[in-house]
Amino acid sequence: MSTPQPIVSDSLAAPEGGFDWGQLGRFMLSRLGYPIIGILVLLAIWWLGGWAIASNPDTESFADFAPAPAFARLLELLANGYVWEATTPSLIRIGLGLLWAVVIGVPIGVAIGLYASLREVTHVPFQFLRMISPLAWMPVAVLAFATWDGAIVFLIAVAAIWPVLFSTAQGVRRIDPLWFKVAKNLGADGFQMLYRIIMPAIGQDIFAGIRLAVGVAWIVLVPAEYLGVTSGLGYAINDARDTLEYNTLAAMVVVIGVIGFFLDGICVSLIKHFSWHHEG
């Protein structure tokens, strides 16, 4: 009787059956090596910029923008809890703004994806509104809402709704019409059509739109939080600028970038989860 042989993954197996260390090295390089190289290049550019600022007598007062003072200050802000105090209100506002964008954008996107006449009627108005900067609505937001938080959530929702709406509509238009015919022949009503056919088919498109919306909303958040509030990442940036604490300003910029990176990563994971074409 022959002895069972251990199973070796094809991706890491050499042609002669041994372990392919070269394949493992390429895998580690692509997953860890390249990102680390990119981060090091970014830090090097930042350090050179800080060195140039510190070496110039006209700009040496801004030397705390450099990486060393910024990261030292960031550790202090993490230790004393200031980062968490500034981050929590911003994440709440982003969450509420995105929630409204999804609640409004997804149903409208489904409707204009299904009905060509509605799509033609709304095309020009929607494209016109989409091209208006969300920050241009600041005076309207201040007048329309009783609180600063409400105004900020409105601005975020205005920025985020268009990627969600158009991505949803595009997803609906890509659904094979034969699916609807089959569902009707099986006796599906409107709700079942929506629940069984449309929503599963456009899940990936919705989250792709949300990913784009997160990027736009995250950019709008900082200037929106200049609107008189005394909390949030935007307020922290503005306060650091007014008090000339440039190391704090640079540290909060790093925080904004890191949080934005992780939010984008969450969206990418959701897109992969709802994709019908998984790798492997």
C-alpha positions, 0 to 999 in steps of 0.5 A: 500500500502506498504512503499518502503524500502531503497536499501542497498548495499549487501556488506554492509548489515547485515543479518537482514537488518541493516548496517554492520559496520564490513564489512565497517571496513574490507573494510577500513582496506584493502584499507587504513589500510594495506597500512598505516601499510606497510608505517609505517613499512618501515619508522621504518626500515629507521629510525632504519637504520639512527639511526644505522648510526648516532650512529656509529663513522665511519658512522656518517657523513652519518647521513643525510640519516635518515628520519627526515633530508631527509623529511625536505630537501624534503620540501625545494626542493619542495618549491624552485621548484628544485624537479619539475626542476629535474623531468620534464626532466626525465619524458620527457626522460621516455616518449620518450623511452617508446613511441619508445618501443611501436612503435617498440615493438607492431608491432613486437610482433603482427607479431611474435604472428601471424606467427610461422615461424617468431617467430622461426627465431627471438627467439634466437636473441631476447632472446640473446639481451634481456639478455644484460643489457641496460647499456652495450649499453652506449658506443654504445649510446654515439657514435651513438647519437649526444646528451646526451638526444638521448643516454638516450632515446635510453637506456630507449627504449632498456630496455623497448622494450622487455616486450612490445614485448613479452607481445604483442606476448603472447596476440596475441597467446592467441586469439581464432583462431575461431575469425579470421575464423569468421572475414574472413567469414564476409569479413574482410580484413587485416586492419579490422582484426587488428583493429577489432580483434587483437588490442581490444583483446591484449589491456590488454596485451600491457598495462601489458607489458608497466607496466613491461617496466615502472619498468625496464625503471625507474630503468635504468633512474638514471644511464643513466642520469649520462651520462653528462647531467645537468638535471634530477633525475639521475643527481640530485642524482649524484650531491648530492653524489658529494657535500656530500648533503646526505639529498638531496640524500635521498630526491630525492630517495623518489621522485623517489619512489613516481613518480614510484609508481604513474606511476605504478598505472596509468598502473594498471588502464589502464590494468583494463580498458582494461580487459574483466573480470571486477570485480563487 
